[in-house]
């Protein structure tokens, strides 16, 4: 894994230190499980697809608070002990966190063929939308 020194960027960026710290922490904490894609559907809609094969809908939990989206998967009950000759499919519990930008809201979620889709929408408040100024 590569480490990048972001300290030169701190000199010219005021107020972005939290963003850089967040990027550094996410890179070091990421374990890659479960794999996911982030798709741009259109200008104001996004979709996160998370590979959750082996999890039932009841074993998945999605929470959104402030600008943090958390997806958890926990297998219910005891797992039957098996003897594998080769195990390439992970069966462990997981917690995946996504930091959302301002004005991004979770619109819905569905589970299709082992993929959990979380739909996101950018909702811009009226006060932040561009407005035309008349010249007198």
C-alpha positions as CSV (number, residue, x, y, z in Angstrom):
1,X,0.0,0.0,0.0
2,X,1.3,3.5,-0.8
3,X,1.3,6.3,1.6
4,X,1.1,9.9,0.4
5,X,2.3,12.9,2.2
6,X,-0.5,15.4,2.0
7,X,1.1,18.1,4.2
8,X,2.0,20.4,1.3
9,X,-1.7,20.6,0.5
10,X,-2.5,21.9,4.0
11,X,-0.6,25.1,3.3
12,X,-2.9,26.3,0.6
13,X,-6.2,24.7,1.7
14,X,-8.0,26.3,4.6
15,X,-10.8,24.3,6.2
16,X,-10.1,21.1,4.2
17,X,-8.0,19.4,6.8
18,X,-10.9,17.2,7.9
19,X,-11.3,16.0,4.3
20,X,-7.6,15.1,4.0
21,X,-7.6,13.3,7.4
22,X,-10.7,11.4,6.3
23,X,-9.1,10.3,3.1
24,X,-6.0,9.2,4.9
25,X,-8.0,7.3,7.5
26,X,-10.2,5.6,5.0
27,X,-7.2,4.4,3.0
28,X,-5.6,2.8,6.0
29,X,-8.8,1.2,7.4
30,X,-10.2,-0.2,4.2
31,X,-10.1,-3.9,3.9
32,X,-11.9,-4.3,0.6
33,X,-14.7,-6.4,1.9
34,X,-17.4,-6.4,0.6
35,X,-16.5,-5.0,-2.8
36,X,-18.7,-2.2,-4.1
37,X,-19.2,0.1,-7.0
38,X,-20.4,3.8,-7.0
39,X,-22.3,4.7,-10.2
40,X,-23.3,8.1,-11.5
41,X,-26.8,7.6,-12.8
42,X,-27.3,11.2,-13.8
43,X,-26.4,14.7,-12.7
44,X,-28.2,14.4,-9.3
45,X,-28.5,10.6,-8.8
46,X,-25.9,8.0,-7.6
47,X,-26.1,4.3,-6.9
48,X,-23.9,2.3,-4.7
49,X,-23.9,-1.5,-5.5
50,X,-22.4,-3.7,-2.8
51,X,-21.7,-7.4,-3.3
52,X,-23.5,-9.2,-0.4
53,X,-23.9,-12.7,-1.7
54,X,-24.9,-15.1,1.0
55,X,-26.8,-12.5,3.1
56,X,-30.5,-12.4,3.4
57,X,-32.4,-9.1,3.4
58,X,-33.1,-9.5,7.1
59,X,-29.3,-9.8,7.8
60,X,-28.6,-6.4,6.3
61,X,-28.9,-3.0,8.0
62,X,-28.6,0.4,6.4
63,X,-28.4,3.6,8.5
64,X,-27.9,7.2,7.5
65,X,-27.1,9.9,10.0
66,X,-25.8,13.3,9.1
67,X,-23.5,12.7,6.1
68,X,-22.6,9.1,7.0
69,X,-24.1,6.0,5.4
70,X,-23.4,2.8,7.2
71,X,-24.2,-0.7,5.7
72,X,-23.8,-3.7,8.0
73,X,-24.2,-7.4,7.4
74,X,-24.4,-9.9,10.1
75,X,-25.3,-13.6,9.7
76,X,-28.2,-14.6,11.9
77,X,-27.8,-17.6,14.1
78,X,-24.9,-20.1,14.2
79,X,-23.0,-21.0,11.1
80,X,-22.8,-24.8,10.5
81,X,-19.1,-25.9,10.7
82,X,-17.9,-27.1,7.4
83,X,-14.7,-28.5,6.0
84,X,-13.6,-26.7,2.9
85,X,-11.1,-28.0,0.4
86,X,-11.0,-24.4,-1.0
87,X,-12.8,-21.4,0.4
88,X,-13.0,-18.4,-2.0
89,X,-16.3,-17.0,-0.8
90,X,-16.1,-14.9,2.3
91,X,-18.9,-15.5,4.9
92,X,-17.9,-13.0,7.5
93,X,-19.9,-10.1,8.9
94,X,-19.0,-6.6,7.7
95,X,-19.5,-2.9,8.2
96,X,-18.9,-0.5,5.4
97,X,-19.1,3.3,5.9
98,X,-19.6,5.9,3.2
99,X,-19.0,9.6,3.8
100,X,-21.7,11.5,1.8
101,X,-21.3,15.0,0.6
102,X,-23.7,17.7,1.7
103,X,-27.2,17.6,0.3
104,X,-26.8,13.9,-0.6
105,X,-29.8,11.9,0.7
106,X,-30.5,8.1,0.7
107,X,-33.5,7.6,-1.6
108,X,-33.9,3.9,-1.2
109,X,-32.3,0.4,-1.3
110,X,-33.1,-3.0,-2.7
111,X,-31.4,-6.4,-2.8
112,X,-31.2,-8.1,-6.2
113,X,-29.3,-11.3,-7.0
114,X,-26.7,-10.9,-4.3
115,X,-26.2,-7.2,-4.9
116,X,-27.4,-4.5,-2.5
117,X,-28.3,-1.3,-4.4
118,X,-28.5,2.0,-2.4
119,X,-29.9,4.9,-4.3
120,X,-28.7,8.4,-3.5
121,X,-30.0,11.7,-4.6
122,X,-28.6,15.2,-4.5
123,X,-31.2,17.6,-3.2
124,X,-30.2,21.2,-3.5
125,X,-32.1,23.6,-1.2
126,X,-33.8,26.6,-2.8
127,X,-31.5,28.9,-0.9
128,X,-28.4,27.4,-2.6
129,X,-29.8,27.2,-6.2
130,X,-28.6,29.9,-8.6
131,X,-31.0,32.7,-9.0
132,X,-31.3,35.4,-11.6
133,X,-30.6,39.0,-10.5
134,X,-32.4,41.7,-12.4
135,X,-30.4,44.8,-13.4
136,X,-32.1,48.1,-12.6
